[in-house]
Amino acid sequence: MCIGCYREAYEIASWGTHFTARERSWALYDATDRVPQTTTSSTTFGTTDDDDDDDDDPKFVFGGSITREELLRQARAWESMQ
Protein backbone atom coordinates (compact mmCIF):
# COMPACT_ATOMS: atom_id res chain seq x y z
CA MET A 1 0.00 0.00 0.00
CA CYS A 2 1.26 3.47 -0.84
CA ILE A 3 1.65 5.61 2.28
CA GLY A 4 0.95 8.74 0.27
CA CYS A 5 -2.28 7.85 -1.55
CA TYR A 6 -3.37 4.66 0.27
CA ARG A 7 -3.85 2.73 -2.97
CA GLU A 8 -2.59 -0.84 -3.23
CA ALA A 9 0.19 -1.85 -5.60
CA TYR A 10 -2.11 -3.50 -8.15
CA GLU A 11 -4.31 -0.38 -8.23
CA ILE A 12 -1.30 1.83 -8.91
CA ALA A 13 0.05 -0.55 -11.56
CA SER A 14 -3.31 -0.79 -13.34
CA TRP A 15 -4.24 2.88 -13.07
CA GLY A 16 -2.81 4.21 -16.32
CA THR A 17 -3.34 1.31 -18.66
CA HIS A 18 -6.12 -0.99 -17.47
CA PHE A 19 -8.55 0.90 -15.25
CA THR A 20 -11.67 2.55 -16.59
CA ALA A 21 -13.03 5.70 -14.97
CA ARG A 22 -15.41 3.54 -12.94
CA GLU A 23 -12.57 1.30 -11.70
CA ARG A 24 -10.50 4.37 -10.77
CA SER A 25 -13.43 5.68 -8.78
CA TRP A 26 -13.81 2.34 -6.99
CA ALA A 27 -10.07 2.23 -6.21
CA LEU A 28 -10.24 5.68 -4.64
CA TYR A 29 -13.34 4.79 -2.63
CA ASP A 30 -11.50 1.67 -1.42
CA ALA A 31 -8.47 3.77 -0.52
CA THR A 32 -10.59 5.93 1.80
CA ASP A 33 -11.07 2.85 3.99
CA ARG A 34 -7.28 2.57 4.35
CA VAL A 35 -6.75 6.10 5.67
CA PRO A 36 -6.01 5.77 9.40
CA GLN A 37 -8.68 7.39 11.55
CA THR A 38 -6.08 9.29 13.56
CA THR A 39 -4.28 10.60 10.49
CA THR A 40 -4.01 14.29 9.82
CA SER A 41 -2.57 15.79 6.69
CA SER A 42 0.62 16.74 8.50
CA THR A 43 3.87 14.84 8.65
CA THR A 44 5.97 14.49 11.78
CA PHE A 45 9.61 13.55 11.46
CA GLY A 46 11.92 12.57 14.27
CA THR A 47 9.42 12.01 17.06
CA THR A 48 11.26 10.35 19.88
CA ASP A 49 10.48 8.21 22.83
CA ASP A 50 12.18 10.06 25.69
CA ASP A 51 11.30 7.64 28.47
CA ASP A 52 13.43 4.76 27.07
CA ASP A 53 10.98 2.06 28.20
CA ASP A 54 11.13 0.18 24.85
CA ASP A 55 7.41 0.38 24.18
CA ASP A 56 5.86 0.65 20.74
CA ASP A 57 5.86 4.44 20.43
CA PRO A 58 6.65 5.41 16.84
CA LYS A 59 9.95 7.06 15.99
CA PHE A 60 8.55 8.25 12.67
CA VAL A 61 4.95 9.20 11.99
CA PHE A 62 3.68 9.88 8.47
CA GLY A 63 0.15 11.11 8.03
CA GLY A 64 -0.04 10.44 4.31
CA SER A 65 0.00 12.92 1.49
CA ILE A 66 -3.73 12.94 0.87
CA THR A 67 -6.73 13.34 3.11
CA ARG A 68 -9.80 11.14 3.12
CA GLU A 69 -11.86 14.11 1.92
CA GLU A 70 -9.58 14.60 -1.10
CA LEU A 71 -9.79 10.91 -1.99
CA LEU A 72 -13.58 11.17 -1.88
CA ARG A 73 -13.53 14.32 -4.04
CA GLN A 74 -11.37 12.55 -6.64
CA ALA A 75 -13.50 9.40 -6.53
CA ARG A 76 -16.63 11.45 -7.22
CA ALA A 77 -14.86 13.24 -10.09
CA TRP A 78 -13.91 9.92 -11.74
CA GLU A 79 -17.42 8.62 -11.08
CA SER A 80 -18.89 11.57 -12.99
CA MET A 81 -16.78 10.64 -16.05
CA GLN A 82 -18.50 7.26 -16.50
PDB file of N, CA, C and O in Angstrom:
ATOM      1  N   MET A   1       0.843  -1.173   0.000  1.00  0.00           N
ATOM      2  CA  MET A   1       0.000   0.000   0.000  1.00  0.00           C
ATOM      3  C   MET A   1       0.891   1.239   0.000  1.00  0.00           C
ATOM      4  O   MET A   1       1.892   1.292   0.714  1.00  0.00           O
ATOM      5  N   CYS A   2       0.531   2.205  -0.781  1.00  0.00           N
ATOM      6  CA  CYS A   2       1.261   3.468  -0.837  1.00  0.00           C
ATOM      7  C   CYS A   2       0.911   4.299   0.398  1.00  0.00           C
ATOM      8  O   CYS A   2      -0.265   4.475   0.716  1.00  0.00           O
ATOM      9  N   ILE A   3       1.923   4.806   1.088  1.00  0.00           N
ATOM     10  CA  ILE A   3       1.654   5.606   2.285  1.00  0.00           C
ATOM     11  C   ILE A   3       1.275   7.040   1.944  1.00  0.00           C
ATOM     12  O   ILE A   3       0.932   7.818   2.835  1.00  0.00           O
ATOM     13  N   GLY A   4       1.333   7.396   0.675  1.00  0.00           N
ATOM     14  CA  GLY A   4       0.948   8.735   0.268  1.00  0.00           C
ATOM     15  C   GLY A   4      -0.489   8.827  -0.206  1.00  0.00           C
ATOM     16  O   GLY A   4      -1.191   9.793   0.093  1.00  0.00           O
ATOM     17  N   CYS A   5      -0.933   7.796  -0.964  1.00  0.00           N
ATOM     18  CA  CYS A   5      -2.279   7.847  -1.554  1.00  0.00           C
ATOM     19  C   CYS A   5      -3.183   6.724  -1.070  1.00  0.00           C
ATOM     20  O   CYS A   5      -4.376   6.713  -1.372  1.00  0.00           O
ATOM     21  N   TYR A   6      -2.622   5.775  -0.317  1.00  0.00           N
ATOM     22  CA  TYR A   6      -3.366   4.660   0.270  1.00  0.00           C
ATOM     23  C   TYR A   6      -3.927   3.670  -0.752  1.00  0.00           C
ATOM     24  O   TYR A   6      -4.781   2.849  -0.418  1.00  0.00           O
ATOM     25  N   ARG A   7      -3.444   3.746  -2.002  1.00  0.00           N
ATOM     26  CA  ARG A   7      -3.846   2.732  -2.972  1.00  0.00           C
ATOM     27  C   ARG A   7      -2.911   1.542  -2.862  1.00  0.00           C
ATOM     28  O   ARG A   7      -1.765   1.680  -2.436  1.00  0.00           O
ATOM     29  N   GLU A   8      -3.403   0.373  -3.245  1.00  0.00           N
ATOM     30  CA  GLU A   8      -2.591  -0.839  -3.226  1.00  0.00           C
ATOM     31  C   GLU A   8      -1.777  -0.926  -4.516  1.00  0.00           C
ATOM     32  O   GLU A   8      -2.082  -0.260  -5.505  1.00  0.00           O
ATOM     33  N   ALA A   9      -0.748  -1.748  -4.485  1.00  0.00           N
ATOM     34  CA  ALA A   9       0.192  -1.848  -5.605  1.00  0.00           C
ATOM     35  C   ALA A   9      -0.514  -2.192  -6.919  1.00  0.00           C
ATOM     36  O   ALA A   9      -0.205  -1.600  -7.953  1.00  0.00           O
ATOM     37  N   TYR A  10      -1.449  -3.131  -6.895  1.00  0.00           N
ATOM     38  CA  TYR A  10      -2.112  -3.503  -8.152  1.00  0.00           C
ATOM     39  C   TYR A  10      -2.972  -2.363  -8.681  1.00  0.00           C
ATOM     40  O   TYR A  10      -3.142  -2.232  -9.893  1.00  0.00           O
ATOM     41  N   GLU A  11      -3.522  -1.533  -7.786  1.00  0.00           N
ATOM     42  CA  GLU A  11      -4.311  -0.375  -8.228  1.00  0.00           C
ATOM     43  C   GLU A  11      -3.413   0.654  -8.903  1.00  0.00           C
ATOM     44  O   GLU A  11      -3.777   1.229  -9.929  1.00  0.00           O
ATOM     45  N   ILE A  12      -2.251   0.880  -8.326  1.00  0.00           N
ATOM     46  CA  ILE A  12      -1.303   1.828  -8.909  1.00  0.00           C
ATOM     47  C   ILE A  12      -0.801   1.318 -10.255  1.00  0.00           C
ATOM     48  O   ILE A  12      -0.717   2.081 -11.217  1.00  0.00           O
ATOM     49  N   ALA A  13      -0.465   0.026 -10.326  1.00  0.00           N
ATOM     50  CA  ALA A  13       0.055  -0.555 -11.561  1.00  0.00           C
ATOM     51  C   ALA A  13      -0.985  -0.546 -12.676  1.00  0.00           C
ATOM     52  O   ALA A  13      -0.629  -0.394 -13.845  1.00  0.00           O
ATOM     53  N   SER A  14      -2.247  -0.705 -12.342  1.00  0.00           N
ATOM     54  CA  SER A  14      -3.311  -0.786 -13.343  1.00  0.00           C
ATOM     55  C   SER A  14      -3.909   0.568 -13.701  1.00  0.00           C
ATOM     56  O   SER A  14      -4.659   0.680 -14.671  1.00  0.00           O
ATOM     57  N   TRP A  15      -3.589   1.572 -12.941  1.00  0.00           N
ATOM     58  CA  TRP A  15      -4.240   2.877 -13.073  1.00  0.00           C
ATOM     59  C   TRP A  15      -4.161   3.441 -14.488  1.00  0.00           C
ATOM     60  O   TRP A  15      -5.187   3.797 -15.067  1.00  0.00           O
ATOM     61  N   GLY A  16      -2.984   3.525 -15.040  1.00  0.00           N
ATOM     62  CA  GLY A  16      -2.806   4.212 -16.316  1.00  0.00           C
ATOM     63  C   GLY A  16      -3.167   3.416 -17.551  1.00  0.00           C
ATOM     64  O   GLY A  16      -3.458   3.997 -18.596  1.00  0.00           O
ATOM     65  N   THR A  17      -3.155   2.109 -17.454  1.00  0.00           N
ATOM     66  CA  THR A  17      -3.342   1.309 -18.658  1.00  0.00           C
ATOM     67  C   THR A  17      -4.580   0.425 -18.662  1.00  0.00           C
ATOM     68  O   THR A  17      -5.124   0.132 -19.726  1.00  0.00           O
ATOM     69  N   HIS A  18      -5.031  -0.003 -17.491  1.00  0.00           N
ATOM     70  CA  HIS A  18      -6.120  -0.987 -17.470  1.00  0.00           C
ATOM     71  C   HIS A  18      -7.418  -0.492 -16.834  1.00  0.00           C
ATOM     72  O   HIS A  18      -8.487  -1.018 -17.143  1.00  0.00           O
ATOM     73  N   PHE A  19      -7.350   0.480 -15.977  1.00  0.00           N
ATOM     74  CA  PHE A  19      -8.553   0.898 -15.251  1.00  0.00           C
ATOM     75  C   PHE A  19      -9.415   1.853 -16.072  1.00  0.00           C
ATOM     76  O   PHE A  19      -8.917   2.773 -16.721  1.00  0.00           O
ATOM     77  N   THR A  20     -10.703   1.609 -16.023  1.00  0.00           N
ATOM     78  CA  THR A  20     -11.673   2.548 -16.589  1.00  0.00           C
ATOM     79  C   THR A  20     -11.927   3.637 -15.546  1.00  0.00           C
ATOM     80  O   THR A  20     -11.436   3.551 -14.421  1.00  0.00           O
ATOM     81  N   ALA A  21     -12.685   4.645 -15.919  1.00  0.00           N
ATOM     82  CA  ALA A  21     -13.033   5.702 -14.972  1.00  0.00           C
ATOM     83  C   ALA A  21     -13.771   5.120 -13.768  1.00  0.00           C
ATOM     84  O   ALA A  21     -13.536   5.528 -12.630  1.00  0.00           O
ATOM     85  N   ARG A  22     -14.654   4.177 -14.024  1.00  0.00           N
ATOM     86  CA  ARG A  22     -15.408   3.539 -12.940  1.00  0.00           C
ATOM     87  C   ARG A  22     -14.464   2.800 -11.988  1.00  0.00           C
ATOM     88  O   ARG A  22     -14.596   2.917 -10.769  1.00  0.00           O
ATOM     89  N   GLU A  23     -13.521   2.046 -12.535  1.00  0.00           N
ATOM     90  CA  GLU A  23     -12.574   1.305 -11.695  1.00  0.00           C
ATOM     91  C   GLU A  23     -11.668   2.255 -10.907  1.00  0.00           C
ATOM     92  O   GLU A  23     -11.314   1.960  -9.766  1.00  0.00           O
ATOM     93  N   ARG A  24     -11.294   3.377 -11.494  1.00  0.00           N
ATOM     94  CA  ARG A  24     -10.502   4.370 -10.773  1.00  0.00           C
ATOM     95  C   ARG A  24     -11.302   4.930  -9.603  1.00  0.00           C
ATOM     96  O   ARG A  24     -10.773   5.112  -8.506  1.00  0.00           O
ATOM     97  N   SER A  25     -12.563   5.196  -9.845  1.00  0.00           N
ATOM     98  CA  SER A  25     -13.429   5.679  -8.780  1.00  0.00           C
ATOM     99  C   SER A  25     -13.516   4.655  -7.656  1.00  0.00           C
ATOM    100  O   SER A  25     -13.390   5.006  -6.483  1.00  0.00           O
ATOM    101  N   TRP A  26     -13.730   3.404  -8.007  1.00  0.00           N
ATOM    102  CA  TRP A  26     -13.811   2.339  -6.994  1.00  0.00           C
ATOM    103  C   TRP A  26     -12.515   2.231  -6.198  1.00  0.00           C
ATOM    104  O   TRP A  26     -12.543   2.073  -4.978  1.00  0.00           O
ATOM    105  N   ALA A  27     -11.369   2.318  -6.896  1.00  0.00           N
ATOM    106  CA  ALA A  27     -10.073   2.226  -6.214  1.00  0.00           C
ATOM    107  C   ALA A  27      -9.921   3.361  -5.195  1.00  0.00           C
ATOM    108  O   ALA A  27      -9.419   3.147  -4.092  1.00  0.00           O
ATOM    109  N   LEU A  28     -10.350   4.552  -5.566  1.00  0.00           N
ATOM    110  CA  LEU A  28     -10.240   5.683  -4.642  1.00  0.00           C
ATOM    111  C   LEU A  28     -11.203   5.541  -3.471  1.00  0.00           C
ATOM    112  O   LEU A  28     -10.855   5.867  -2.337  1.00  0.00           O
ATOM    113  N   TYR A  29     -12.415   5.054  -3.741  1.00  0.00           N
ATOM    114  CA  TYR A  29     -13.341   4.794  -2.626  1.00  0.00           C
ATOM    115  C   TYR A  29     -12.750   3.738  -1.686  1.00  0.00           C
ATOM    116  O   TYR A  29     -12.839   3.872  -0.466  1.00  0.00           O
ATOM    117  N   ASP A  30     -12.150   2.698  -2.251  1.00  0.00           N
ATOM    118  CA  ASP A  30     -11.505   1.674  -1.419  1.00  0.00           C
ATOM    119  C   ASP A  30     -10.360   2.270  -0.604  1.00  0.00           C
ATOM    120  O   ASP A  30     -10.178   1.920   0.562  1.00  0.00           O
ATOM    121  N   ALA A  31      -9.603   3.154  -1.206  1.00  0.00           N
ATOM    122  CA  ALA A  31      -8.466   3.769  -0.515  1.00  0.00           C
ATOM    123  C   ALA A  31      -8.911   4.586   0.698  1.00  0.00           C
ATOM    124  O   ALA A  31      -8.167   4.703   1.671  1.00  0.00           O
ATOM    125  N   THR A  32     -10.109   5.145   0.646  1.00  0.00           N
ATOM    126  CA  THR A  32     -10.586   5.928   1.801  1.00  0.00           C
ATOM    127  C   THR A  32     -10.704   5.058   3.044  1.00  0.00           C
ATOM    128  O   THR A  32     -10.547   5.542   4.165  1.00  0.00           O
ATOM    129  N   ASP A  33     -10.982   3.769   2.843  1.00  0.00           N
ATOM    130  CA  ASP A  33     -11.067   2.852   3.986  1.00  0.00           C
ATOM    131  C   ASP A  33      -9.702   2.559   4.594  1.00  0.00           C
ATOM    132  O   ASP A  33      -9.619   2.075   5.723  1.00  0.00           O
ATOM    133  N   ARG A  34      -8.634   2.847   3.859  1.00  0.00           N
ATOM    134  CA  ARG A  34      -7.281   2.571   4.347  1.00  0.00           C
ATOM    135  C   ARG A  34      -6.646   3.758   5.060  1.00  0.00           C
ATOM    136  O   ARG A  34      -5.582   3.623   5.663  1.00  0.00           O
ATOM    137  N   VAL A  35      -7.293   4.917   4.993  1.00  0.00           N
ATOM    138  CA  VAL A  35      -6.753   6.100   5.673  1.00  0.00           C
ATOM    139  C   VAL A  35      -6.952   5.901   7.173  1.00  0.00           C
ATOM    140  O   VAL A  35      -8.079   5.708   7.626  1.00  0.00           O
ATOM    141  N   PRO A  36      -5.869   5.947   7.944  1.00  0.00           N
ATOM    142  CA  PRO A  36      -6.014   5.772   9.395  1.00  0.00           C
ATOM    143  C   PRO A  36      -6.916   6.842  10.000  1.00  0.00           C
ATOM    144  O   PRO A  36      -6.852   8.007   9.607  1.00  0.00           O
ATOM    145  N   GLN A  37      -7.743   6.454  10.940  1.00  0.00           N
ATOM    146  CA  GLN A  37      -8.681   7.391  11.554  1.00  0.00           C
ATOM    147  C   GLN A  37      -7.989   8.526  12.291  1.00  0.00           C
ATOM    148  O   GLN A  37      -8.535   9.625  12.389  1.00  0.00           O
ATOM    149  N   THR A  38      -6.798   8.273  12.808  1.00  0.00           N
ATOM    150  CA  THR A  38      -6.081   9.295  13.564  1.00  0.00           C
ATOM    151  C   THR A  38      -5.167  10.134  12.698  1.00  0.00           C
ATOM    152  O   THR A  38      -4.445  10.988  13.212  1.00  0.00           O
ATOM    153  N   THR A  39      -5.180   9.910  11.393  1.00  0.00           N
ATOM    154  CA  THR A  39      -4.283  10.605  10.493  1.00  0.00           C
ATOM    155  C   THR A  39      -4.744  12.027  10.251  1.00  0.00           C
ATOM    156  O   THR A  39      -5.929  12.294  10.052  1.00  0.00           O
ATOM    157  N   THR A  40      -3.784  12.926  10.273  1.00  0.00           N
ATOM    158  CA  THR A  40      -4.013  14.289   9.815  1.00  0.00           C
ATOM    159  C   THR A  40      -3.210  14.458   8.549  1.00  0.00           C
ATOM    160  O   THR A  40      -2.490  13.544   8.148  1.00  0.00           O
ATOM    161  N   SER A  41      -3.316  15.593   7.919  1.00  0.00           N
ATOM    162  CA  SER A  41      -2.571  15.790   6.688  1.00  0.00           C
ATOM    163  C   SER A  41      -1.136  16.226   6.952  1.00  0.00           C
ATOM    164  O   SER A  41      -0.396  16.497   6.006  1.00  0.00           O
ATOM    165  N   SER A  42      -0.734  16.298   8.192  1.00  0.00           N
ATOM    166  CA  SER A  42       0.623  16.739   8.502  1.00  0.00           C
ATOM    167  C   SER A  42       1.568  15.557   8.649  1.00  0.00           C
ATOM    168  O   SER A  42       1.144  14.423   8.877  1.00  0.00           O
ATOM    169  N   THR A  43       2.821  15.838   8.516  1.00  0.00           N
ATOM    170  CA  THR A  43       3.871  14.839   8.648  1.00  0.00           C
ATOM    171  C   THR A  43       4.747  15.216   9.833  1.00  0.00           C
ATOM    172  O   THR A  43       5.103  16.383   9.999  1.00  0.00           O
ATOM    173  N   THR A  44       5.091  14.248  10.645  1.00  0.00           N
ATOM    174  CA  THR A  44       5.969  14.490  11.780  1.00  0.00           C
ATOM    175  C   THR A  44       7.207  13.638  11.617  1.00  0.00           C
ATOM    176  O   THR A  44       7.118  12.413  11.539  1.00  0.00           O
ATOM    177  N   PHE A  45       8.342  14.266  11.567  1.00  0.00           N
ATOM    178  CA  PHE A  45       9.608  13.550  11.458  1.00  0.00           C
ATOM    179  C   PHE A  45      10.321  13.614  12.791  1.00  0.00           C
ATOM    180  O   PHE A  45      10.232  14.613  13.504  1.00  0.00           O
ATOM    181  N   GLY A  46      11.030  12.546  13.130  1.00  0.00           N
ATOM    182  CA  GLY A  46      11.918  12.565  14.273  1.00  0.00           C
ATOM    183  C   GLY A  46      11.238  12.593  15.618  1.00  0.00           C
ATOM    184  O   GLY A  46      11.836  13.076  16.580  1.00  0.00           O
ATOM    185  N   THR A  47      10.016  12.101  15.741  1.00  0.00           N
ATOM    186  CA  THR A  47       9.424  12.008  17.061  1.00  0.00           C
ATOM    187  C   THR A  47      10.209  10.982  17.839  1.00  0.00           C
ATOM    188  O   THR A  47      10.611   9.952  17.297  1.00  0.00           O
ATOM    189  N   THR A  48      10.425  11.255  19.087  1.00  0.00           N
ATOM    190  CA  THR A  48      11.256  10.352  19.875  1.00  0.00           C
ATOM    191  C   THR A  48      10.535   9.888  21.111  1.00  0.00           C
ATOM    192  O   THR A  48       9.586  10.514  21.583  1.00  0.00           O
ATOM    193  N   ASP A  49      10.999   8.800  21.608  1.00  0.00           N
ATOM    194  CA  ASP A  49      10.480   8.211  22.830  1.00  0.00           C
ATOM    195  C   ASP A  49      11.489   8.539  23.926  1.00  0.00           C
ATOM    196  O   ASP A  49      12.504   7.856  24.058  1.00  0.00           O
ATOM    197  N   ASP A  50      11.220   9.572  24.706  1.00  0.00           N
ATOM    198  CA  ASP A  50      12.184  10.058  25.689  1.00  0.00           C
ATOM    199  C   ASP A  50      12.267   9.231  26.954  1.00  0.00           C
ATOM    200  O   ASP A  50      13.223   9.372  27.717  1.00  0.00           O
ATOM    201  N   ASP A  51      11.281   8.364  27.198  1.00  0.00           N
ATOM    202  CA  ASP A  51      11.301   7.641  28.472  1.00  0.00           C
ATOM    203  C   ASP A  51      12.066   6.311  28.405  1.00  0.00           C
ATOM    204  O   ASP A  51      12.187   5.626  29.420  1.00  0.00           O
ATOM    205  N   ASP A  52      12.579   5.940  27.233  1.00  0.00           N
ATOM    206  CA  ASP A  52      13.429   4.755  27.067  1.00  0.00           C
ATOM    207  C   ASP A  52      12.868   3.476  27.674  1.00  0.00           C
ATOM    208  O   ASP A  52      13.630   2.659  28.191  1.00  0.00           O
ATOM    209  N   ASP A  53      11.552   3.285  27.623  1.00  0.00           N
ATOM    210  CA  ASP A  53      10.983   2.063  28.196  1.00  0.00           C
ATOM    211  C   ASP A  53      10.713   0.990  27.143  1.00  0.00           C
ATOM    212  O   ASP A  53      10.039   0.001  27.432  1.00  0.00           O
ATOM    213  N   ASP A  54      11.226   1.172  25.930  1.00  0.00           N
ATOM    214  CA  ASP A  54      11.130   0.185  24.850  1.00  0.00           C
ATOM    215  C   ASP A  54       9.706  -0.234  24.509  1.00  0.00           C
ATOM    216  O   ASP A  54       9.461  -1.390  24.163  1.00  0.00           O
ATOM    217  N   ASP A  55       8.767   0.706  24.608  1.00  0.00           N
ATOM    218  CA  ASP A  55       7.407   0.378  24.176  1.00  0.00           C
ATOM    219  C   ASP A  55       7.275   0.624  22.681  1.00  0.00           C
ATOM    220  O   ASP A  55       8.275   0.856  22.003  1.00  0.00           O
ATOM    221  N   ASP A  56       6.078   0.576  22.169  1.00  0.00           N
ATOM    222  CA  ASP A  56       5.862   0.649  20.736  1.00  0.00           C
ATOM    223  C   ASP A  56       5.591   2.054  20.226  1.00  0.00           C
ATOM    224  O   ASP A  56       4.950   2.204  19.185  1.00  0.00           O
ATOM    225  N   ASP A  57       6.049   3.082  20.910  1.00  0.00           N
ATOM    226  CA  ASP A  57       5.864   4.443  20.431  1.00  0.00           C
ATOM    227  C   ASP A  57       6.615   4.616  19.117  1.00  0.00           C
ATOM    228  O   ASP A  57       7.754   4.167  18.995  1.00  0.00           O
ATOM    229  N   PRO A  58       5.990   5.263  18.125  1.00  0.00           N
ATOM    230  CA  PRO A  58       6.654   5.412  16.835  1.00  0.00           C
ATOM    231  C   PRO A  58       7.809   6.405  16.909  1.00  0.00           C
ATOM    232  O   PRO A  58       7.762   7.384  17.654  1.00  0.00           O
ATOM    233  N   LYS A  59       8.829   6.135  16.132  1.00  0.00           N
ATOM    234  CA  LYS A  59       9.945   7.061  15.993  1.00  0.00           C
ATOM    235  C   LYS A  59       9.725   7.947  14.774  1.00  0.00           C
ATOM    236  O   LYS A  59      10.356   8.995  14.640  1.00  0.00           O
ATOM    237  N   PHE A  60       8.841   7.530  13.897  1.00  0.00           N
ATOM    238  CA  PHE A  60       8.550   8.249  12.673  1.00  0.00           C
ATOM    239  C   PHE A  60       7.056   8.119  12.410  1.00  0.00           C
ATOM    240  O   PHE A  60       6.527   7.008  12.364  1.00  0.00           O
ATOM    241  N   VAL A  61       6.392   9.219  12.243  1.00  0.00           N
ATOM    242  CA  VAL A  61       4.950   9.205  11.986  1.00  0.00           C
ATOM    243  C   VAL A  61       4.702   9.930  10.678  1.00  0.00           C
ATOM    244  O   VAL A  61       5.128  11.072  10.507  1.00  0.00           O
ATOM    245  N   PHE A  62       4.014   9.274   9.755  1.00  0.00           N
ATOM    246  CA  PHE A  62       3.681   9.883   8.474  1.00  0.00           C
ATOM    247  C   PHE A  62       2.182   9.849   8.311  1.00  0.00           C
ATOM    248  O   PHE A  62       1.572   8.781   8.351  1.00  0.00           O
ATOM    249  N   GLY A  63       1.589  10.999   8.128  1.00  0.00           N
ATOM    250  CA  GLY A  63       0.147  11.106   8.029  1.00  0.00           C
ATOM    251  C   GLY A  63      -0.403  10.926   6.641  1.00  0.00           C
ATOM    252  O   GLY A  63      -1.605  11.092   6.434  1.00  0.00           O
ATOM    253  N   GLY A  64       0.437  10.589   5.675  1.00  0.00           N
ATOM    254  CA  GLY A  64      -0.042  10.443   4.308  1.00  0.00           C
ATOM    255  C   GLY A  64      -0.026  11.776   3.583  1.00  0.00           C
ATOM    256  O   GLY A  64       0.005  12.839   4.204  1.00  0.00           O
ATOM    257  N   SER A  65      -0.046  11.705   2.297  1.00  0.00           N
ATOM    258  CA  SER A  65      -0.004  12.924   1.492  1.00  0.00           C
ATOM    259  C   SER A  65      -1.385  13.410   1.103  1.00  0.00           C
ATOM    260  O   SER A  65      -1.533  14.530   0.613  1.00  0.00           O
ATOM    261  N   ILE A  66      -2.384  12.594   1.311  1.00  0.00           N
ATOM    262  CA  ILE A  66      -3.726  12.945   0.865  1.00  0.00           C
ATOM    263  C   ILE A  66      -4.714  12.690   2.001  1.00  0.00           C
ATOM    264  O   ILE A  66      -4.555  11.754   2.784  1.00  0.00           O
ATOM    265  N   THR A  67      -5.706  13.515   2.069  1.00  0.00           N
ATOM    266  CA  THR A  67      -6.727  13.342   3.109  1.00  0.00           C
ATOM    267  C   THR A  67      -7.861  12.465   2.585  1.00  0.00           C
ATOM    268  O   THR A  67      -8.012  12.272   1.378  1.00  0.00           O
ATOM    269  N   ARG A  68      -8.632  11.953   3.493  1.00  0.00           N
ATOM    270  CA  ARG A  68      -9.800  11.142   3.124  1.00  0.00           C
ATOM    271  C   ARG A  68     -10.769  11.968   2.279  1.00  0.00           C
ATOM    272  O   ARG A  68     -11.347  11.467   1.314  1.00  0.00           O
ATOM    273  N   GLU A  69     -10.937  13.222   2.646  1.00  0.00           N
ATOM    274  CA  GLU A  69     -11.857  14.105   1.917  1.00  0.00           C
ATOM    275  C   GLU A  69     -11.405  14.312   0.470  1.00  0.00           C
ATOM    276  O   GLU A  69     -12.231  14.356  -0.441  1.00  0.00           O
ATOM    277  N   GLU A  70     -10.095  14.439   0.262  1.00  0.00           N
ATOM    278  CA  GLU A  70      -9.584  14.603  -1.097  1.00  0.00           C
ATOM    279  C   GLU A  70      -9.754  13.323  -1.901  1.00  0.00           C
ATOM    280  O   GLU A  70     -10.083  13.383  -3.086  1.00  0.00           O
ATOM    281  N   LEU A  71      -9.539  12.179  -1.289  1.00  0.00           N
ATOM    282  CA  LEU A  71      -9.787  10.910  -1.986  1.00  0.00           C
ATOM    283  C   LEU A  71     -11.249  10.815  -2.419  1.00  0.00           C
ATOM    284  O   LEU A  71     -11.545  10.395  -3.537  1.00  0.00           O
ATOM    285  N   LEU A  72     -12.153  11.203  -1.535  1.00  0.00           N
ATOM    286  CA  LEU A  72     -13.580  11.174  -1.878  1.00  0.00           C
ATOM    287  C   LEU A  72     -13.901  12.147  -3.010  1.00  0.00           C
ATOM    288  O   LEU A  72     -14.688  11.827  -3.901  1.00  0.00           O
ATOM    289  N   ARG A  73     -13.294  13.334  -2.977  1.00  0.00           N
ATOM    290  CA  ARG A  73     -13.526  14.316  -4.041  1.00  0.00           C
ATOM    291  C   ARG A  73     -13.073  13.747  -5.382  1.00  0.00           C
ATOM    292  O   ARG A  73     -13.781  13.863  -6.382  1.00  0.00           O
ATOM    293  N   GLN A  74     -11.889  13.132  -5.398  1.00  0.00           N
ATOM    294  CA  GLN A  74     -11.370  12.554  -6.635  1.00  0.00           C
ATOM    295  C   GLN A  74     -12.207  11.365  -7.093  1.00  0.00           C
ATOM    296  O   GLN A  74     -12.438  11.199  -8.291  1.00  0.00           O
ATOM    297  N   ALA A  75     -12.658  10.546  -6.167  1.00  0.00           N
ATOM    298  CA  ALA A  75     -13.502   9.398  -6.526  1.00  0.00           C
ATOM    299  C   ALA A  75     -14.790   9.871  -7.183  1.00  0.00           C
ATOM    300  O   ALA A  75     -15.228   9.298  -8.180  1.00  0.00           O
ATOM    301  N   ARG A  76     -15.392  10.908  -6.631  1.00  0.00           N
ATOM    302  CA  ARG A  76     -16.633  11.450  -7.222  1.00  0.00           C
ATOM    303  C   ARG A  76     -16.367  12.043  -8.602  1.00  0.00           C
ATOM    304  O   ARG A  76     -17.211  11.940  -9.493  1.00  0.00           O
ATOM    305  N   ALA A  77     -15.202  12.663  -8.786  1.00  0.00           N
ATOM    306  CA  ALA A  77     -14.864  13.240 -10.088  1.00  0.00           C
ATOM    307  C   ALA A  77     -14.726  12.135 -11.146  1.00  0.00           C
ATOM    308  O   ALA A  77     -15.241  12.274 -12.255  1.00  0.00           O
ATOM    309  N   TRP A  78     -14.027  11.033 -10.802  1.00  0.00           N
ATOM    310  CA  TRP A  78     -13.908   9.921 -11.739  1.00  0.00           C
ATOM    311  C   TRP A  78     -15.262   9.284 -11.994  1.00  0.00           C
ATOM    312  O   TRP A  78     -15.555   8.857 -13.111  1.00  0.00           O
ATOM    313  N   GLU A  79     -16.086   9.220 -10.957  1.00  0.00           N
ATOM    314  CA  GLU A  79     -17.424   8.624 -11.076  1.00  0.00           C
ATOM    315  C   GLU A  79     -18.274   9.426 -12.086  1.00  0.00           C
ATOM    316  O   GLU A  79     -19.063   8.854 -12.838  1.00  0.00           O
ATOM    317  N   SER A  80     -18.101  10.725 -12.087  1.00  0.00           N
ATOM    318  CA  SER A  80     -18.892  11.568 -12.992  1.00  0.00           C
ATOM    319  C   SER A  80     -18.468  11.426 -14.451  1.00  0.00           C
ATOM    320  O   SER A  80     -19.197  11.846 -15.350  1.00  0.00           O
ATOM    321  N   MET A  81     -17.278  10.829 -14.695  1.00  0.00           N
ATOM    322  CA  MET A  81     -16.779  10.637 -16.051  1.00  0.00           C
ATOM    323  C   MET A  81     -17.260   9.348 -16.687  1.00  0.00           C
ATOM    324  O   MET A  81     -16.900   9.063 -17.829  1.00  0.00           O
ATOM    325  N   GLN A  82     -18.047   8.574 -15.998  1.00  0.00           N
ATOM    326  CA  GLN A  82     -18.496   7.265 -16.500  1.00  0.00           C
ATOM    327  C   GLN A  82     -19.515   7.449 -17.585  1.00  0.00           C
ATOM    328  O   GLN A  82     -20.015   6.467 -18.136  1.00  0.00           O
TER     329      GLN A  82
END
